[in-house]
Amino acid sequence: ATLWMQNVSIYQLKQRPFMASLKTLQESPLKISSYRSNRIVGTVNLQRNQRVLMTTIPAVKGWHVKVDGKSTTPQTVLNTFMAIPMSPGKHRVEFYYRPPFLILGLIITVISLGLTGWWVKKEHQTRTMFD
């Protein structure tokens, strides 16, 4: 049997500080009010000593975050997950996924369709003039 391992990362964490951080993070979970495959909305109440909302959402291009209606840039933790910086207190958080280059692709498609329609119309008019 052959084992193929690619892009494997190993992390070492100090147990005591990690468990203390985990306990702090568990005190302020995200309460989800709406969930779809490309959108998650919820509220969180961060404690005084917290400045970040940790997630297990993969940090990939396309995910966008709004905190209290304002766009926020997520950070990447452990080269894998998204973490959202915010101040202590109650916040409404919205995660939504939009594929990278979706808007650019739509613009190019609309322009291409417009040019194709114009060309077809021009060719039709040219043919009717000579027939």
Secondary structure, DSSP 8 states (H G I E B T S, - for coil): ------S-------HHHHHHHHHHHHTS--EEEEEETTEEEEEEEE-TT--EEEEEEE--TTEEEEETTEEE--EEETTTEEEEE--SEEEEEEEEE--TTHHHHHHHHHHHHHHHHHHHHHHHHHHHHH-
